[in-house]
Amino acid sequence: ISFALIYLEYGFIFYTISGWLLSVILIASAVIDINEGIIPDKITYPAIVIGLALSYFTVGVPSAILGALLFGGILLLAAIFSRGGMGGGDIKLALAIGAFTGLQGAFLAFVISSLLGGAAAISLLLGKQATLKTAIKFGPLLAIGGWLAFVYGNRLITFYLNILG
């Protein structure tokens, strides 16, 4: 479904192939995080390199570097200030997402995944399925935010700007 939606959005261009690779990375990371509670370096390190390499043909190398540093840096700060509340795999996955999506996409992926994380936390708290100390697996939320930013980022930003008006 992910591959088809990317193809329907962009047709068959290099950006599509990049999106398909990102989809595989994000789906694998999300599933492993749900099942094992980790996002393996075997996925994230190559993903960062692949995202940066493909950025020459997609978002541009400078934007990819800035996107990776922005998104990964924000999550690194979150890990430091929360004293380990954010895992290293999440930080490295954010670096990869930023490399694939560029600066604009990284910012959007951060906003989307943060909103999803907040909504998940509120839902769990209201349903009394969690406390303020309960860990939430953030990898799947990063994956959703990253995928939406990559595939529909321009549409989402245009929609938001039109609302502001």
DSSP file (Angstrom, degrees, kcal/mol; ACC not computed):
  #  RESIDUE AA STRUCTURE BP1 BP2  ACC     N-H-->O    O-->H-N    N-H-->O    O-->H-N    TCO  KAPPA ALPHA  PHI   PSI    X-CA   Y-CA   Z-CA
    1    1 A I     >        0   0    0      0, 0.0     4,-2.7     0, 0.0     5,-0.2   0.000 360.0 360.0 360.0 -43.3    0.0    0.0    0.0
    2    2 A S  H  >  +     0   0    0      1,-0.2     4,-2.1     2,-0.2     5,-0.2   0.931 360.0  47.5 -59.2 -47.1    2.8    2.4    0.9
    3    3 A F  H  > S+     0   0    0      1,-0.2     4,-2.5     2,-0.2    -1,-0.2   0.916 112.3  49.9 -61.0 -43.5    4.6    1.8   -2.4
    4    4 A A  H  > S+     0   0    0      1,-0.2     4,-2.9     2,-0.2    -2,-0.2   0.910 109.5  50.5 -63.7 -42.6    1.3    2.3   -4.4
    5    5 A L  H  X S+     0   0    0     -4,-2.7     4,-1.6     2,-0.2    -1,-0.2   0.893 111.5  48.4 -64.3 -38.5    0.5    5.6   -2.6
    6    6 A I  H  X S+     0   0    0     -4,-2.1     4,-2.2    -5,-0.2     5,-0.3   0.930 112.7  48.3 -65.9 -44.4    4.0    6.9   -3.3
    7    7 A Y  H  X S+     0   0    0     -4,-2.5     4,-3.2     1,-0.2    -2,-0.2   0.915 110.5  51.2 -61.8 -43.1    3.7    5.9   -6.9
    8    8 A L  H  < S+     0   0    0     -4,-2.9    -1,-0.2     1,-0.2    -2,-0.2   0.832 113.2  46.6 -63.3 -31.6    0.2    7.5   -7.2
    9    9 A E  H  < S+     0   0    0     -4,-1.6    -1,-0.2    -5,-0.2    -2,-0.2   0.868 132.5  12.5 -77.5 -37.9    1.6   10.7   -5.7
   10   10 A Y  H  < S-     0   0    0     -4,-2.2    -2,-0.2     1,-0.3    -3,-0.2   0.539  88.8-137.8-120.8  -9.8    4.8   11.0   -7.8
   11   11 A G     <  -     0   0    0     -4,-3.2     2,-1.0    -5,-0.3    -1,-0.3  -0.437  62.0 -35.3  74.7-161.3    4.6    8.6  -10.7
   12   12 A F  S    S+     0   0    0     -2,-0.1     2,-0.3     4,-0.1    -1,-0.1  -0.765  91.9 126.1-103.6  91.3    7.8    6.7  -11.5
   13   13 A I  S >> S-     0   0    0     -2,-1.0     4,-1.4     1,-0.0     3,-0.8  -0.786  76.2 -91.5-131.2 176.0   10.7    9.1  -10.8
   14   14 A F  H 3> S+     0   0    0      1,-0.3     4,-2.2    -2,-0.3     5,-0.2   0.859 124.0  61.0 -61.0 -35.3   13.8    8.9   -8.7
   15   15 A Y  H 3> S+     0   0    0      1,-0.2     4,-2.3     2,-0.2    -1,-0.3   0.852 100.8  55.7 -59.3 -35.0   11.9   10.4   -5.8
   16   16 A T  H <> S+     0   0    0     -3,-0.8     4,-2.3     2,-0.2    -1,-0.2   0.924 106.3  48.6 -63.8 -46.1    9.6    7.4   -5.9
   17   17 A I  H  X S+     0   0    0     -4,-1.4     4,-2.2     1,-0.2    -2,-0.2   0.910 111.0  51.2 -61.9 -41.7   12.4    4.9   -5.6
   18   18 A S  H  X S+     0   0    0     -4,-2.2     4,-2.5     1,-0.2    -1,-0.2   0.908 109.8  50.6 -60.6 -42.0   13.8    6.9   -2.6
   19   19 A G  H  X S+     0   0    0     -4,-2.3     4,-2.4     2,-0.2    -2,-0.2   0.863 107.5  53.0 -64.3 -36.9   10.3    6.8   -1.0
   20   20 A W  H  X S+     0   0    0     -4,-2.3     4,-2.0     2,-0.2    -1,-0.2   0.918 110.4  47.3 -65.4 -42.3   10.1    3.1   -1.5
   21   21 A L  H  X S+     0   0    0     -4,-2.2     4,-2.2     1,-0.2    -2,-0.2   0.926 112.0  50.1 -63.9 -43.9   13.4    2.6    0.3
   22   22 A L  H  X S+     0   0    0     -4,-2.5     4,-3.0     1,-0.2     5,-0.2   0.898 107.7  55.0 -61.2 -39.5   12.4    4.9    3.1
   23   23 A S  H  X S+     0   0    0     -4,-2.4     4,-2.9     2,-0.2     5,-0.3   0.919 107.5  48.6 -59.6 -44.8    9.1    3.0    3.4
   24   24 A V  H  X S+     0   0    0     -4,-2.0     4,-2.3     1,-0.2     5,-0.2   0.922 113.7  47.7 -61.4 -44.1   11.0   -0.3    3.9
   25   25 A I  H  X S+     0   0    0     -4,-2.2     4,-2.4     2,-0.2    -2,-0.2   0.929 115.3  44.3 -62.1 -47.2   13.2    1.3    6.5
   26   26 A L  H  X S+     0   0    0     -4,-3.0     4,-2.6     2,-0.2    -2,-0.2   0.903 114.3  47.9 -69.3 -41.6   10.3    2.9    8.4
   27   27 A I  H  X S+     0   0    0     -4,-2.9     4,-2.5    -5,-0.2     5,-0.2   0.938 114.3  46.7 -64.9 -45.9    8.1   -0.1    8.3
   28   28 A A  H  X S+     0   0    0     -4,-2.3     4,-2.5    -5,-0.3     5,-0.2   0.926 114.0  48.5 -61.8 -44.1   10.9   -2.4    9.5
   29   29 A S  H  X S+     0   0    0     -4,-2.4     4,-2.5    -5,-0.2    -2,-0.2   0.919 112.8  47.7 -62.5 -44.1   11.9    0.0   12.2
   30   30 A A  H  X S+     0   0    0     -4,-2.6     4,-2.5     2,-0.2    -2,-0.2   0.928 113.5  46.4 -64.4 -45.9    8.3    0.4   13.5
   31   31 A V  H  X S+     0   0    0     -4,-2.5     4,-2.4     2,-0.2     5,-0.2   0.921 114.5  47.1 -64.8 -44.2    7.6   -3.3   13.6
   32   32 A I  H  X>S+     0   0    0     -4,-2.5     4,-3.6    -5,-0.2     5,-0.8   0.912 112.1  50.6 -65.0 -41.0   10.9   -4.1   15.3
   33   33 A D  H  X5S+     0   0    0     -4,-2.5     4,-1.4    -5,-0.2    -2,-0.2   0.914 111.6  48.2 -63.1 -41.8   10.3   -1.3   17.9
   34   34 A I  H  <5S+     0   0    0     -4,-2.5    -2,-0.2    -5,-0.2    -1,-0.2   0.931 122.6  33.5 -61.9 -45.4    6.8   -2.6   18.6
   35   35 A N  H  <5S+     0   0    0     -4,-2.4    -2,-0.2    -5,-0.2    -3,-0.2   0.853 135.9  19.3 -81.8 -36.4    8.0   -6.2   19.0
   36   36 A E  H  <5S-     0   0    0     -4,-3.6    -3,-0.2     2,-0.3    -2,-0.2   0.602  91.7-123.4-114.0 -16.7   11.4   -5.8   20.5
   37   37 A G  S  <<S+     0   0    0     -4,-1.4     2,-0.3    -5,-0.8    -4,-0.2   0.677  80.0  89.1  78.6  16.7   11.5   -2.3   22.0
   38   38 A I        -     0   0    0     -6,-0.6    -1,-0.3    -9,-0.1    -2,-0.3  -0.944  65.8-142.5-138.3 160.6   14.6   -1.3   19.9
   39   39 A I        -     0   0    0     -2,-0.3    53,-0.1    -3,-0.1   -10,-0.1  -0.954  39.7-126.9-121.2 108.4   15.4    0.2   16.5
   40   40 A P    >>  -     0   0    0      0, 0.0     4,-2.1     0, 0.0     3,-1.5  -0.184   4.9-135.5 -66.4 143.3   18.5   -1.6   15.4
   41   41 A D  H 3> S+     0   0    0      1,-0.3     4,-2.1     2,-0.2     0, 0.0   0.789 103.9  72.0 -60.2 -28.8   21.7    0.1   14.2
   42   42 A K  H 34 S+     0   0    0      1,-0.2    -1,-0.3     2,-0.2     5,-0.0   0.736 109.2  33.0 -61.5 -20.8   21.8   -2.4   11.3
   43   43 A I  H <> S+     0   0    0     -3,-1.5     4,-1.8     3,-0.1    -2,-0.2   0.839 120.1  46.9 -97.2 -47.7   18.8   -0.4   10.0
   44   44 A T  H  X S+     0   0    0     -4,-2.1     4,-2.4     2,-0.2     5,-0.2   0.903 108.2  51.3 -70.8 -43.1   19.5    3.2   11.1
   45   45 A Y  H  X S+     0   0    0     -4,-2.1     4,-1.9     1,-0.2    -1,-0.2   0.957 115.0  41.7 -62.3 -50.5   23.2    3.6   10.1
   46   46 A P  H  > S+     0   0    0      0, 0.0     4,-3.1     0, 0.0     5,-0.2   0.883 112.5  57.2 -61.9 -34.4   22.7    2.4    6.5
   47   47 A A  H  X S+     0   0    0     -4,-1.8     4,-2.8     2,-0.2    -2,-0.2   0.901 105.5  49.7 -62.8 -40.6   19.5    4.4    6.3
   48   48 A I  H  X S+     0   0    0     -4,-2.4     4,-2.3     2,-0.2    -1,-0.2   0.940 114.0  45.2 -62.0 -46.8   21.3    7.6    7.2
   49   49 A V  H  X S+     0   0    0     -4,-1.9     4,-2.5     2,-0.2    -2,-0.2   0.921 114.8  47.5 -63.9 -45.0   24.0    6.9    4.6
   50   50 A I  H  X S+     0   0    0     -4,-3.1     4,-2.9     2,-0.2     5,-0.2   0.925 111.5  51.0 -63.2 -45.2   21.4    5.9    1.9
   51   51 A G  H  X S+     0   0    0     -4,-2.8     4,-1.3    -5,-0.2    -1,-0.2   0.913 112.8  45.4 -59.6 -43.5   19.2    9.0    2.7
   52   52 A L  H  < S+     0   0    0     -4,-2.3     4,-0.5    -5,-0.2    -1,-0.2   0.902 113.9  49.4 -66.9 -40.3   22.2   11.3    2.3
   53   53 A A  H >< S+     0   0    0     -4,-2.5     3,-0.9     1,-0.2     4,-0.2   0.922 113.7  44.9 -65.1 -44.0   23.4    9.6   -0.9
   54   54 A L  H >X S+     0   0    0     -4,-2.9     3,-1.9     1,-0.2     4,-0.8   0.729  94.8  79.0 -72.6 -20.5   20.0    9.8   -2.5
   55   55 A S  T 3<>S+     0   0    0     -4,-1.3     5,-2.9     1,-0.3     3,-0.2   0.759  78.8  70.6 -61.7 -23.4   19.5   13.4   -1.4
   56   56 A Y  T <45S+     0   0    0     -3,-0.9    -1,-0.3    -4,-0.5    -2,-0.2   0.840 109.9  33.8 -58.4 -31.8   21.7   14.5   -4.3
   57   57 A F  T <45S+     0   0    0     -3,-1.9    -1,-0.2    -4,-0.2    -2,-0.2   0.514 131.4  27.5-100.5  -8.8   18.8   13.4   -6.6
   58   58 A T  T  <5S-     0   0    0     -4,-0.8    -3,-0.2    -3,-0.2    -2,-0.1   0.630 130.0  -0.6-119.2 -89.6   15.9   14.4   -4.3
   59   59 A V  T   5S-     0   0    0     41,-0.2     4,-0.2    40,-0.2    -3,-0.1   0.587 102.6-101.3 -88.3 -11.1   15.9   17.1   -1.7
   60   60 A G     >< -     0   0    0     -5,-2.9     4,-2.2    -6,-0.2    -4,-0.2   0.192  26.0 -98.6  96.1 140.8   19.5   18.2   -2.1
   61   61 A V  H  > S+     0   0    0      1,-0.2     4,-2.6     2,-0.2     5,-0.2   0.916 119.5  51.0 -62.1 -47.2   22.5   17.4    0.0
   62   62 A P  H  > S+     0   0    0      0, 0.0     4,-2.5     0, 0.0    -1,-0.2   0.925 112.8  46.6 -58.8 -42.6   22.5   20.6    2.1
   63   63 A S  H  > S+     0   0    0     -4,-0.2     4,-2.8     2,-0.2    -2,-0.2   0.890 112.1  51.3 -64.7 -39.2   18.8   20.2    3.0
   64   64 A A  H  X S+     0   0    0     -4,-2.2     4,-2.5    38,-0.2     5,-0.2   0.916 111.2  47.2 -64.6 -43.4   19.3   16.5    3.8
   65   65 A I  H  X S+     0   0    0     -4,-2.6     4,-2.5     2,-0.2    -2,-0.2   0.941 115.3  45.2 -63.7 -46.7   22.2   17.3    6.2
   66   66 A L  H  X S+     0   0    0     -4,-2.5     4,-2.8    -5,-0.2    -2,-0.2   0.897 113.1  51.1 -64.2 -40.2   20.3   20.1    7.9
   67   67 A G  H  X S+     0   0    0     -4,-2.8     4,-2.5    31,-0.3     5,-0.4   0.913 111.6  47.1 -62.7 -43.4   17.2   18.0    8.1
   68   68 A A  H  X S+     0   0    0     -4,-2.5     4,-2.4    30,-0.5     5,-0.4   0.933 115.1  45.7 -63.6 -46.0   19.1   15.1    9.7
   69   69 A L  H  X S+     0   0    0     -4,-2.5     4,-2.0    -5,-0.2    -2,-0.2   0.895 114.4  48.6 -66.2 -39.7   20.9   17.4   12.2
   70   70 A L  H  X S+     0   0    0     -4,-2.8     4,-2.4    -5,-0.2    -2,-0.2   0.978 118.6  36.5 -63.1 -56.5   17.6   19.3   13.1
   71   71 A F  H  X S+     0   0    0     -4,-2.5     4,-2.0     1,-0.2    24,-0.2   0.937 122.2  43.8 -66.9 -48.0   15.5   16.2   13.7
   72   72 A G  H  X S+     0   0    0     -4,-2.4     4,-2.2    -5,-0.4    -1,-0.2   0.891 114.1  52.3 -63.3 -38.5   18.2   14.1   15.2
   73   73 A G  H  X S+     0   0    0     -4,-2.0     4,-2.5    -5,-0.4    -2,-0.2   0.894 107.1  51.3 -65.5 -41.1   19.4   17.0   17.3
   74   74 A I  H  X S+     0   0    0     -4,-2.4     4,-2.2     1,-0.2    -1,-0.2   0.927 113.3  44.8 -61.8 -44.4   15.9   17.7   18.7
   75   75 A L  H  X S+     0   0    0     -4,-2.0     4,-2.3     2,-0.2    -2,-0.2   0.842 110.2  55.0 -71.1 -31.2   15.5   14.1   19.8
   76   76 A L  H  X S+     0   0    0     -4,-2.2     4,-2.3     2,-0.2    -2,-0.2   0.928 109.2  47.8 -64.1 -43.9   19.0   14.1   21.2
   77   77 A L  H  X S+     0   0    0     -4,-2.5     4,-3.0     1,-0.2     5,-0.3   0.902 110.1  52.5 -61.5 -40.5   18.1   17.1   23.3
   78   78 A A  H  X S+     0   0    0     -4,-2.2     4,-2.1     1,-0.2     7,-0.3   0.902 109.5  49.6 -61.5 -40.2   14.9   15.3   24.4
   79   79 A A  H  <>S+     0   0    0     -4,-2.3     5,-2.7     2,-0.2     6,-0.4   0.900 113.3  46.3 -65.4 -40.4   17.0   12.3   25.4
   80   80 A I  H ><5S+     0   0    0     -4,-2.3     3,-0.9     3,-0.2    -2,-0.2   0.952 116.4  42.7 -67.2 -49.3   19.4   14.5   27.4
   81   81 A F  H 3<5S+     0   0    0     -4,-3.0    -2,-0.2     1,-0.3    -1,-0.2   0.790 116.4  47.6 -71.7 -26.9   16.7   16.5   29.2
   82   82 A S  T 3<5S-     0   0    0     -4,-2.1    -1,-0.3    -5,-0.3    -2,-0.2   0.430 109.4-125.0 -91.1   1.9   14.5   13.5   29.9
   83   83 A R  T < 5S-     0   0    0     -3,-0.9    -3,-0.2    -4,-0.3    -4,-0.1   0.933  84.0 -23.9  54.7  52.1   17.5   11.5   31.2
   84   84 A G  S   <S+     0   0    0     -5,-2.7    -1,-0.2    -6,-0.1    -5,-0.1   0.520  98.7 126.6  96.9   6.7   17.0    8.6   28.8
   85   85 A G  S    S+     0   0    0     -6,-0.4     2,-0.4    -7,-0.3    -6,-0.1   0.686  71.8  56.1 -69.8 -16.3   13.3    9.0   28.1
   86   86 A M  S    S-     0   0    0     -7,-0.2    -2,-0.1    -8,-0.1     2,-0.1  -0.967  89.3-130.8-116.5 131.0   14.2    9.0   24.4
   87   87 A G     >  -     0   0    0     -2,-0.4     4,-1.6     1,-0.1     3,-0.2  -0.395  14.9-120.4 -83.6 158.4   16.1    6.0   23.0
   88   88 A G  H  > S+     0   0    0      1,-0.2     4,-2.4     2,-0.2     5,-0.2   0.831 113.0  58.5 -63.3 -33.6   19.2    6.1   20.8
   89   89 A G  H  > S+     0   0    0      1,-0.2     4,-2.3     2,-0.2    -1,-0.2   0.881 103.9  52.0 -64.3 -37.1   17.4    4.2   18.1
   90   90 A D  H  > S+     0   0    0     -3,-0.2     4,-2.3     2,-0.2    -1,-0.2   0.912 109.5  49.9 -63.5 -42.0   14.8    6.9   17.9
   91   91 A I  H  X S+     0   0    0     -4,-1.6     4,-2.0     1,-0.2    -2,-0.2   0.928 112.8  45.8 -62.8 -45.9   17.5    9.6   17.5
   92   92 A K  H  X S+     0   0    0     -4,-2.4     4,-2.0     2,-0.2    -1,-0.2   0.857 111.0  52.5 -68.9 -34.6   19.2    7.7   14.7
   93   93 A L  H  X S+     0   0    0     -4,-2.3     4,-2.7     2,-0.2    -1,-0.2   0.898 108.0  52.2 -66.1 -38.5   15.9    7.0   13.0
   94   94 A A  H  X S+     0   0    0     -4,-2.3     4,-2.7     2,-0.2   -22,-0.3   0.894 106.8  53.3 -62.9 -39.4   15.2   10.7   13.1
   95   95 A L  H  X S+     0   0    0     -4,-2.0     4,-2.0   -24,-0.2    -1,-0.2   0.929 111.0  46.8 -58.1 -45.0   18.6   11.4   11.5
   96   96 A A  H  X S+     0   0    0     -4,-2.0     4,-2.0     2,-0.2    -2,-0.2   0.918 111.1  50.4 -64.8 -44.1   17.6    9.0    8.7
   97   97 A I  H  X S+     0   0    0     -4,-2.7     4,-2.8     1,-0.2     5,-0.3   0.926 110.8  50.1 -60.8 -44.3   14.2   10.6    8.2
   98   98 A G  H  X S+     0   0    0     -4,-2.7     4,-2.2     1,-0.2   -30,-0.5   0.869 108.1  53.4 -61.3 -37.1   15.8   14.0    8.1
   99   99 A A  H  < S+     0   0    0     -4,-2.0    -1,-0.2   -32,-0.2    -2,-0.2   0.876 115.3  40.2 -65.6 -37.1   18.3   12.8    5.5
  100  100 A F  H  < S+     0   0    0     -4,-2.0   -41,-0.2     1,-0.1    -2,-0.2   0.862 124.7  35.4 -78.1 -36.6   15.5   11.5    3.3
  101  101 A T  H  X S-     0   0    0     -4,-2.8     4,-0.9    -5,-0.2    -2,-0.2   0.659  97.6-140.4 -97.0 -16.7   13.0   14.4    3.8
  102  102 A G  H  X  -     0   0    0     -4,-2.2     4,-2.7    -5,-0.3   -38,-0.2  -0.198  45.7 -50.1  78.8-178.4   15.4   17.4    4.0
  103  103 A L  H  > S+     0   0    0      1,-0.2     4,-2.2     2,-0.2     5,-0.2   0.923 137.7  44.8 -61.2 -50.0   15.0   20.3    6.3
  104  104 A Q  H  > S+     0   0    0      1,-0.2     4,-2.1     2,-0.2    -1,-0.2   0.922 116.9  45.8 -62.4 -44.9   11.4   21.1    5.6
  105  105 A G  H  X S+     0   0    0     -4,-0.9     4,-3.0     2,-0.2    -1,-0.2   0.858 110.0  54.5 -67.2 -36.0   10.3   17.5    5.7
  106  106 A A  H  X S+     0   0    0     -4,-2.7     4,-2.3    -8,-0.2    -1,-0.2   0.916 108.8  48.3 -64.3 -42.6   12.3   16.9    9.0
  107  107 A F  H  X S+     0   0    0     -4,-2.2     4,-2.2    -5,-0.2    -2,-0.2   0.936 114.1  46.3 -62.4 -45.3   10.5   19.8   10.7
  108  108 A L  H  X S+     0   0    0     -4,-2.1     4,-2.8     1,-0.2     5,-0.2   0.910 111.4  51.4 -63.9 -42.7    7.1   18.5    9.5
  109  109 A A  H  X S+     0   0    0     -4,-3.0     4,-2.7     1,-0.2     5,-0.3   0.886 109.5  51.6 -61.6 -38.7    7.9   14.9   10.5
  110  110 A F  H  X S+     0   0    0     -4,-2.3     4,-2.2    -5,-0.2    -2,-0.2   0.932 111.8  46.0 -62.3 -46.0    8.9   16.2   14.0
  111  111 A V  H  X S+     0   0    0     -4,-2.2     4,-2.5     2,-0.2    -2,-0.2   0.941 115.5  45.6 -63.1 -48.0    5.6   18.1   14.3
  112  112 A I  H  X S+     0   0    0     -4,-2.8     4,-2.6     1,-0.2     5,-0.2   0.943 115.1  45.5 -62.7 -49.2    3.5   15.2   13.1
  113  113 A S  H  X S+     0   0    0     -4,-2.7     4,-2.3    -5,-0.2    -1,-0.2   0.859 113.2  51.2 -66.2 -33.6    5.3   12.6   15.3
  114  114 A S  H  X S+     0   0    0     -4,-2.2     4,-2.6    -5,-0.3    -1,-0.2   0.920 110.9  47.8 -67.6 -43.2    5.2   14.8   18.3
  115  115 A L  H  X S+     0   0    0     -4,-2.5     4,-2.5     2,-0.2    -2,-0.2   0.914 113.3  48.2 -62.7 -42.4    1.4   15.4   17.9
  116  116 A L  H  X S+     0   0    0     -4,-2.6     4,-2.6     2,-0.2    -2,-0.2   0.901 111.4  50.6 -63.9 -40.4    0.9   11.7   17.5
  117  117 A G  H  X S+     0   0    0     -4,-2.3     4,-2.4     2,-0.2    -2,-0.2   0.911 111.5  47.6 -63.8 -42.5    3.0   11.0   20.6
  118  118 A G  H  X S+     0   0    0     -4,-2.6     4,-2.6     2,-0.2     5,-0.2   0.918 112.7  48.7 -63.7 -43.6    1.0   13.5   22.6
  119  119 A A  H  X S+     0   0    0     -4,-2.5     4,-2.5     2,-0.2    -2,-0.2   0.905 112.0  49.2 -63.5 -41.4   -2.3   12.1   21.4
  120  120 A A  H  X S+     0   0    0     -4,-2.6     4,-2.5     2,-0.2    -2,-0.2   0.920 112.1  48.5 -63.8 -43.2   -1.1    8.5   22.2
  121  121 A A  H  X S+     0   0    0     -4,-2.4     4,-2.6     2,-0.2    -2,-0.2   0.930 112.8  46.9 -63.8 -45.6    0.0    9.6   25.7
  122  122 A I  H  X S+     0   0    0     -4,-2.6     4,-3.0     1,-0.2     5,-0.3   0.919 112.6  50.6 -62.0 -43.6   -3.3   11.4   26.5
  123  123 A S  H  X S+     0   0    0     -4,-2.5     4,-2.0    -5,-0.2    -1,-0.2   0.920 112.7  45.5 -60.9 -45.0   -5.3    8.5   25.2
  124  124 A L  H  <>S+     0   0    0     -4,-2.5     5,-2.7     2,-0.2     6,-0.9   0.892 114.6  48.5 -66.7 -39.3   -3.4    6.0   27.3
  125  125 A L  H ><5S+     0   0    0     -4,-2.6     3,-1.3     3,-0.2    -2,-0.2   0.929 112.8  46.8 -66.5 -45.3   -3.6    8.2   30.4
  126  126 A L  H 3<5S+     0   0    0     -4,-3.0    -1,-0.2     1,-0.3    -2,-0.2   0.849 112.5  50.5 -65.7 -33.7   -7.3    8.8   30.0
  127  127 A G  T 3<5S-     0   0    0     -4,-2.0    -1,-0.3    -5,-0.3    -2,-0.2   0.393 110.9-124.9 -82.6   3.5   -7.9    5.1   29.5
  128  128 A K  T < 5S+     0   0    0     -3,-1.3    -3,-0.2     2,-0.1    -2,-0.1   0.803  78.3 122.2  54.7  32.7   -5.9    4.4   32.6
  129  129 A Q  S   <S+     0   0    0     -5,-2.7     2,-0.3    -6,-0.2    -4,-0.2   0.401  74.4  25.0 -98.0  -0.4   -3.6    2.1   30.6
  130  130 A A        -     0   0    0     -6,-0.9     2,-0.2    -5,-0.1    -2,-0.1  -0.979  64.1-143.5-155.0 163.0   -0.5    4.2   31.5
  131  131 A T    >   -     0   0    0     -2,-0.3     3,-1.3    -3,-0.1    -6,-0.1  -0.649  46.9 -90.0-117.3-179.8    0.9    6.5   34.1
  132  132 A L  T 3  S+     0   0    0      1,-0.3    -7,-0.0    -2,-0.2   -11,-0.0   0.661 128.4  52.9 -66.1 -14.3    3.2    9.5   33.6
  133  133 A K  T 3  S+     0   0    0      2,-0.1    -1,-0.3     0, 0.0     2,-0.2   0.485  81.0 115.7 -97.6  -6.5    6.2    7.1   34.0
  134  134 A T    <   -     0   0    0     -3,-1.3     2,-0.3     1,-0.1    -4,-0.0  -0.466  65.7-127.5 -70.4 131.4    5.0    4.7   31.3
  135  135 A A        -     0   0    0     -2,-0.2     2,-0.5     2,-0.0    -1,-0.1  -0.585  17.7-153.5 -78.1 138.2    7.3    4.5   28.2
  136  136 A I        -     0   0    0     -2,-0.3     2,-0.7     0, 0.0   -15,-0.0  -0.960  21.2-121.5-112.4 128.5    5.8    5.0   24.8
  137  137 A K        -     0   0    0     -2,-0.5     4,-0.4     1,-0.2  -103,-0.0  -0.579  30.3-175.9 -70.5 112.8    7.5    3.4   21.9
  138  138 A F     >  +     0   0    0     -2,-0.7     4,-2.6     1,-0.2     3,-0.2   0.655  62.0  84.6 -89.5 -17.3    8.2    6.4   19.7
  139  139 A G  H  > S+     0   0    0      1,-0.2     4,-2.5     2,-0.2  -109,-0.2   0.902  90.4  48.4 -54.2 -48.2    9.6    4.6   16.6
  140  140 A P  H  > S+     0   0    0      0, 0.0     4,-2.2     0, 0.0    -1,-0.2   0.868 112.5  49.7 -62.3 -34.1    6.2    3.8   15.1
  141  141 A L  H  > S+     0   0    0     -4,-0.4     4,-2.5    -3,-0.2    -2,-0.2   0.878 110.3  49.8 -71.9 -37.5    5.2    7.4   15.5
  142  142 A L  H  X S+     0   0    0     -4,-2.6     4,-3.1     2,-0.2     5,-0.2   0.905 109.8  52.7 -62.3 -41.2    8.4    8.6   14.0
  143  143 A A  H  X S+     0   0    0     -4,-2.5     4,-2.5    -5,-0.2     5,-0.2   0.922 111.0  45.4 -62.4 -45.1    7.8    6.3   11.1
  144  144 A I  H  X S+     0   0    0     -4,-2.2     4,-2.7     2,-0.2     5,-0.2   0.949 115.9  46.3 -63.9 -48.3    4.3    7.6   10.5
  145  145 A G  H  X S+     0   0    0     -4,-2.5     4,-2.3     1,-0.2    -2,-0.2   0.910 114.5  47.7 -61.2 -42.8    5.4   11.2   10.7
  146  146 A G  H  X S+     0   0    0     -4,-3.1     4,-2.3     2,-0.2    -1,-0.2   0.903 113.1  47.5 -65.0 -42.1    8.4   10.6    8.5
  147  147 A W  H  X S+     0   0    0     -4,-2.5     4,-2.8    -5,-0.2     5,-0.4   0.936 113.3  47.4 -66.7 -46.1    6.4    8.8    5.9
  148  148 A L  H  X S+     0   0    0     -4,-2.7     4,-2.4    -5,-0.2     5,-0.2   0.904 113.0  49.6 -61.6 -40.9    3.6   11.5    5.8
  149  149 A A  H  X S+     0   0    0     -4,-2.3     4,-1.0    -5,-0.2    -1,-0.2   0.904 114.2  45.4 -64.8 -40.8    6.3   14.2    5.6
  150  150 A F  H  < S+     0   0    0     -4,-2.3    -2,-0.2    -5,-0.2     4,-0.2   0.942 124.3  30.8 -67.3 -47.7    8.0   12.5    2.7
  151  151 A V  H  < S+     0   0    0     -4,-2.8    -3,-0.2    -5,-0.2    -2,-0.2   0.920 138.3  16.2 -82.2 -44.9    5.0   11.6    0.7
  152  152 A Y  H  X S+     0   0    0     -4,-2.4     4,-2.9    -5,-0.4     5,-0.2   0.198  85.9 117.2-117.4  15.3    2.5   14.4    1.4
  153  153 A G  H  X S+     0   0    0     -4,-1.0     4,-2.6     1,-0.2     5,-0.2   0.897  78.3  46.6 -53.7 -49.6    4.7   17.1    3.0
  154  154 A N  H  > S+     0   0    0      1,-0.2     4,-2.3     2,-0.2    -1,-0.2   0.909 114.6  47.9 -62.9 -41.1    4.2   19.7    0.3
  155  155 A R  H  > S+     0   0    0      2,-0.2     4,-2.7     1,-0.2    -1,-0.2   0.925 112.5  48.8 -63.5 -44.3    0.4   19.2    0.4
  156  156 A L  H  X S+     0   0    0     -4,-2.9     4,-2.4     2,-0.2    -2,-0.2   0.905 112.9  46.9 -64.5 -42.0    0.3   19.3    4.2
  157  157 A I  H  X S+     0   0    0     -4,-2.6     4,-2.6    -5,-0.2    -1,-0.2   0.915 113.2  48.6 -67.0 -42.4    2.3   22.5    4.4
  158  158 A T  H  X S+     0   0    0     -4,-2.3     4,-2.2    -5,-0.2    -2,-0.2   0.917 111.7  50.4 -62.1 -43.5    0.2   24.2    1.6
  159  159 A F  H  X S+     0   0    0     -4,-2.7     4,-1.8     2,-0.2    -2,-0.2   0.931 112.1  47.2 -59.0 -47.1   -3.0   23.1    3.4
  160  160 A Y  H  X S+     0   0    0     -4,-2.4     4,-1.9     1,-0.2    -2,-0.2   0.914 111.9  49.3 -63.1 -44.0   -1.7   24.6    6.7
  161  161 A L  H  X S+     0   0    0     -4,-2.6     4,-1.5     1,-0.2    -1,-0.2   0.861 108.8  53.7 -65.6 -34.5   -0.6   27.8    5.1
  162  162 A N  H  < S+     0   0    0     -4,-2.2    -1,-0.2     2,-0.2    -2,-0.2   0.863 106.2  52.8 -66.9 -35.2   -4.0   28.2    3.4
  163  163 A I  H  < S+     0   0    0     -4,-1.8    -2,-0.2     1,-0.2    -1,-0.2   0.905 109.8  47.9 -64.9 -40.7   -5.7   27.8    6.7
  164  164 A L  H  <        0   0    0     -4,-1.9    -1,-0.2    -5,-0.1    -2,-0.2   0.797 360.0 360.0 -68.7 -27.6   -3.5   30.6    8.2
  165  165 A G     <        0   0    0     -4,-1.5    -1,-0.1    -5,-0.2    -3,-0.1   0.000 360.0 360.0  54.3 360.0   -4.4   32.5    5.2
